[in-house]
Structure formats: C-alpha cells, structure tokens
Amino acid sequence: MTWREVVPLPSRFWIRHLPRRWPEAEEPRLDLYEHRIVWPPAPGQRQPAGARFPAVTALADLALVPPVRKDLTRERSNLVLDLSAARVPVLDQFSAVDAESLAPGTTPVADLLSVLLDGNLAQLEEFPERAWMVVPLLPVASGTPAKWTELLRLAAARRPLAVVGVAPELSPVDRRRLVERLGEEHFEAVHHGSGEDSSGRRLERAFAAAVVRAGLPAFVERPPAELPPRLARNRVLATVLAECGELWLRVGRSEAEGAALLAAARHFESAAVAGLDLAALSREGNLAHLGFLSPLALAVIDSTAGAAGRSPRLASAPPLLAELRAEYTADAAPA
C-alpha cells in the first residue's frame, strides 16, 4: 500500500489517509497527524528510498497532501487533481513557499511553521483566503500570548476557516535545529521551555481562547466526503462523538466517559456498522440494543440524530458539543 489509514480525529485534522513516504520540501513543515516537525534533508543528503508520490487508489475519506520542493510542484499538483477527480477529499497543506500552487476543490491548510521560524509575519498577507491556519506553538517564536496579538490580527484579514494552535512534540534534535534558526541567544528558552504534553495541551487551549476572543473560528469542521446517505449520516454521528470525546478529556472531565465517546466514534466509522442506519435506530429507540454504547454516547447520538434529521449534515452543533467548545475556549492561562 502507498497510503497509511489512520483514525480520523479533530485534533489530527480529521485525516484518514497519509502518504507512507513523501519527498520533503526545502522548508520544515508540521506533521499534521503526528504533531512533530519534519525537517528537510540536509544539504547533500539524499531523500529516503521510495520517497515519491503515492498512487491514486480508492480512498475512503480525507487524504493529506503535504508540501514538496519546488521542482516537484507540478507532480504534486497532478496528484491532488487526480485525487479530486476520484472524489477523494484532500487536505492541501502549504507554506509561504508554495501558497500559489493550491488546487481548487480542496481544503487548504496554511502551515505557519516556516513563517514563524523566519520571523516574518508579514508573509501572511500573501496567503490565500478561506484556509485552515495551523500555528505551531514554539518556544520564542509563538509560544506565549504576547506573540499572538499581531499574528491573529494578520490572520483575520485572510478570513480563515479556522485558526488552530498545535504544540509540537520537540525532540533534542528539534530543539537544536530551532536554536540554529532562531539564534543562539535563545538557547535557554528553547531547551528549557515547556515540553511536557500536559503543558502543551494547556498552551493549545489558551491559544484557542485567544482565537475566539479575536472573533475567529477555533475549531476545524470535518470536510465533507461523497458517501451514500446512510453512510454520510453515520459519519456525522461519528464526527460529533469524536469531537465530544476529545474535548471532554481536554477540559478535564471523566476519562472513562471520554474514552467511551471516542470508542463509539470508532465503531461508527467502522465497516461493522456500515449496513446500519444508526440515525434511524436512534429515532426508533433501538440504538441501545447494539450493546457497546455508554449512556452519555447514547444521549449525544440522540441529540445529533434529532438535529440532523434525515440530512447527512448538521446545521448547528448539538448541545453537548457546543457546551464543550465554549468550556474549552473559556479563558485559560498557558503553562
């Protein structure tokens, strides 16, 4: 296989398919699924064997297409066009280097890593409008509230679909390379800054609160996929369960209930229930007979199925999801 299938989650930008190997660009990028920095090969270093473009196959849902170096832009664009022609929803990740090469009909994702490392926020003025903006929350460059005001002001001018902060997992090698880019005078701040997962989660939450205060959307809405109506309705239920589950855990509520919501989301994405109209079962009061749903999951499903009716899309967030989003983006101090 040339694509790796993963669990779609809101914190992982709803990605379902990742290239197993990929030719890297001239600039570092953020791995949107693993939440780590992917650095370009050093001068003279060869790309890993097999680091070419994957074939277009029958993919079930959202596929990520990362940036590439300039000499491969046309080949990458052809891949995106072929995926779109095959009705595969695409996350088209770009940086300031290749923003003009976006393909129509995709979900554009502006990775601000290179902009932040260059310290040139003015580049945001050249970014396309109506994209997801992903802000790596890094020591020195973007990891404190003082750095967010100007960034969000410039982001607002591009009318983003969402602005999301991600605290990458930084290895010792990452920190050394950040010092090389940001300057030796920042050695202490980079090497002894917040690196624990819990601190990163708090920072992401504080950034989300700042995004909402700036009047911008802080959550990515799952891109639609062309599916038969029954499967599309099941996907809506799985989407709400997954986001409720993640936010439930992130605001510090019961781990058991959060895990149960995420488990229900995985079931609803699986082939095991593909033949069932889960929304119809909910309306008829028969969903509990499946046996694997917690009372909270059943309540979320019932409210979602009622809000969606027979439509494969939701007009508004169900009550629990709206409540959790509001709680998550309430004022929170970073670590």
N, C-alpha and C positions, 0 to 999 in steps of 0.2 A: 504494500500500500504506500501511496505517496502522501496521504493525509492522515493525521492523527485525530481521532474523535475524542472529545472531552465532554465533561458535564457542563452544560450552559448555566452560568450563574451571573447575577448582576454585577458582582464585584470583579468578575472576569470578562465584563463587557459582552455577555451573552454569547461568547464564541463557542461554536460547536465543533469546528474543524480548523486545525492548524497544519501548516506545511511541516513535514517531518524534517526536511532540510531546506536551507534558504541561503542564497548568496547575499551577504551583508552589504550595507551601503557604506559610503565614505564617512558618515557621521554615526555616532552611537544612537541607539533607539531604545525605547522602553518595550520590553516584552509584556504585552498587554494581558497575557494569561498567567505567566509565572511571576509577574511583578519584579523583574530584575532588569538590570541594564545589560544590553547586548552591545559589546564594543566592536568596532570594525577590526579586521585583521591588521596587524602591524605592518609597516612598510616592508615589502619583500616576502611577507608571509602569504602562503597560498591558501585559497579557500578550501574548506574540508571537501573530501571526495564526495561526489554526489550532490553538492550544493547547487543544484539547478532548480528549475521551476517544476512543480508537480503537474501531473496530467489532470485534465478536467474529467472528473468522474461524477457519478450520481451521488451528490452530497445532499444530506437531509436538511441542513439548516445553515446557519450563518458561518461563513468562512472568512478567516483573516488573511489579508494580503499585506505583508509588511513592506517598508521601503527597500529600494535597491540602489546600487551605484548607478551613475548617470548612463553608462554605456549599455545598461540592461533595461532602461526605462521603456523602450518600445516593446520588448519581450514581455515585461511585466504588464504593460497596458493590454497587450493581447490576451494574457491570462485573465485579467479582470473582465474584459469584454466577453471572452468565452464562457466564464462563469455566469455572467449576467444573462447571456444567451441561453444557457442551460437552466435559467430561473433559480440560480443559487444566490441568496442574499450575500452581499460582500461588505466586509469592513475594510475600507480603503485607507490604510494608515499612511500618513505622510508627515514630513517635516518641512521647514522653510526651504530646504534644498529642492524639493520636488513638488511643491504645492500646485504648480501649474499643470501637472500631469494627471489630475484627477479624472476619473471616468464618470460619465453620467449614470444615474440609476443606482448608485452605491450609497453606503453610509460612510461619509468621510470622517476620519479620526485624525485630528491635529495633535501630534505628539510634540510637546514643547520642550523636550529634553535638550536638543541642540541649541535652541533659542536661549534657554536658561544658562547653559554652560558657556555660551558666548557673551552672556550679559547684555543682550541686545533685544529688549522687549519691543522696540520699535518695529521689528520684523513682523509682529502680529498684525500690523496694519496692511500687510500684503497677503495675509491668509484669506482663503475663500470664506464666504459666509455660510451659516447654517451647517456647521460641523460640530461633532463632539470634540471638545478640547480636553486633553488629558495633561495634567500638570504634575510632573514628578516632584515630590516634596523632598528636596535635598538640603543637606547642611549648607549654610552660607547662601546658596543660590535662591532657595524658595521655601525653606523650612520654618519660617517664622511669620506671624501675622503682619509684621512691618513690611514684608515683601509682597503682600497680596493686594494691597490697595491699587497700585498702578497696574499690576497685571490684570486684575478684574475690570478695571476701567477700560483698558485696551481690548480685553476680550469682549466686553459688552458691545463695542462698536461693530463686531463681526456677527452679532445676533446668533450666538451659538445655540445648538440644540441642547447642550449640556456642558457643564464645566465640572470636571471630576479630578480630585487630587488623589495621587497614589504615592504612598511612602514605599519606595523600592527596598527590597532586602539587599543590603550592601555587604559584600564580602571584603576582606582586607585588600584584595586586588582592586575592587571597585573604588575603595577609599583612596588608594594610592593614585589611581588614574584621575579621580576627581581633584586631588591636590594638583596634579600636573596641569589640569585645565583651569582650575580656579586660582592657583597661585600658592607658593609655599607659605605665605603669611597666614593661610587658612588651615595649616596642618592640624592644629589642635582642635579647631572647630569641626573639621571633617572627621578626624579619627576618634574623637571623644564625644561626638554629638549623639543624639538619640538614635539607637539602632535596634532596640528591643521591639518585638512585634506589638506588644501592648501599647508602647509609646507611639509606634507608627499608626495604629488604629485610632488613638486619641487625636493625633495630628490630622488624619484624614477627616475625622468628624468635625474638628474645629474649622478645617478648610471648607467643608460642606456648609457649615453655619455661616461663614463669611460669604460664600457664593449666594446663599439665599438672601442675606442682608443686602447684597449688591443688586438684588432683583433678577438674578439669573437662575436657570434650572440646574439643580444639583444632582439629578438622577437621570441615567440613560434609560430611555424606553426601548424595549426589545424590538429590533427591526422585524417587520412582518415577513412571513415566508408563505409561498403559494402552496397551500395544502387543501385537501378536501375539507368541507365544512366541519365534519365531526372531529377530525384531527386538529383543525385550527382551534376549535373550542377547547379541546383537551390541552392544547398548547397554552391558551390563555390562562387556564386554571393552574397549569404547572408554573407559568411565569409569575403569577401572583403569589403562589405558595413559596417559590424560591426567594423572591424579594422579601416577603414577610419573614421567612426563616432567617435570612442573613441579618436583616435589621433587628429582629427580635434578639439575636445573640449580641449584636453590636451595641445595643443600648443597655445590655446587662440583665436581660430577663432570663427566665429559666432555661438552662442548657438543654434539658430533656425536651421541652416543648419546641425549642428552636430546631433541634435535631429532627424531631418528628415532622415538622413542617418541611424541612429540606428533604427528608426521606420520601414524603408524599409527592413532592415535586419531581423527584427522580422516577418514581413509579409512573407518574402521569406523562412523563416524556418517553417511557419505555414502550417497546413493542408489545409487552404483555397485556396492555390495556388498549392497544390500537383499535381493536374491534368494538370497543365500548363507547357509547356516547355518555361521557361522565357528567356533563351538564344536565342531560335528560334524567339520568339516575338521581342526581341531586334534587331536581324539581319534583320527582316522583317519590322522594324519601327513601330510596333504596341504596344510596351510596354506602351507608354504614355496613351493608352486607359484604362489602369487599374485604373487610376484616383487618386492614393494615392502617387505617386512618385514626388519628387521635381525635378527641372531641374538638380541640382547637382547630385542627385541619379541616374537620367537617364544617365547622362554623365559617371558616374562611371560604371554603368552596361554596357553601350555600349562599353567602352574600355575593360572591363573584358571579356565580351562575345566574343569580337574580338580576345583577347589574348588567350582565351581558345579554340576557335573554337568549335568543337563537342566533345572535351575531357572533362571528369569530373574533370580534374586537371589543374592547371596553371603552365606553365613552368617558368614564371617570374611574379613579382609584376606589376600590372597596374601602369601607370604613377603617378596618384594622390597618391596611396598608397606608392610608392617609395619616392615621394616628402615628404609626411608627416613623414615617418620613418626617413628620413635624417634630417628634421627640428627638430623632437623630440629628436634626439640624437646629435644634434649640441651642442657645449659646453654650459653648463648651470650650474650656481652656485647653490649649495643647500642652503636651507633657513638657 
